[in-house]
Amino acid sequence: MATWRALGVTPHVAQNTARRGGSAIDRRTTRHPGYPVSQQKRKRVEEIFGWLKTIGLQRQTRFRGTARVAWMFVFATAAYNLVRMTRLLPLGGSP
């Protein structure tokens, strides 16, 4: 942690206040206004990977080779985007 601070990098990781010795992330990190924003963005990204693992069949690959695995990942993320777009559209069909 001290090495990152010496480089001027602020770690944006979740605070674990339930830990016995307290959180490893101190007030110097959480006091900045960008910290809660970072946590909200992190949650959105984790939701996508959770969907990919549970519904998008990305927990364990079915293919061999980086090209096929990459193709399956792109396919699954495109499917996620389609599912998400249907939720963003109004129910009436016209914007």
HELIX and SHEET records of a PDB file:
HELIX    1   1 ALA A    2  ALA A    6  1                                   5    
HELIX    2   2 ARG A   27  THR A   30  1                                   4    
HELIX    3   3 GLY A   34  THR A   54  1                                  21    
HELIX    4   4 THR A   66  LEU A   88  1                                  23    
END                                                                             
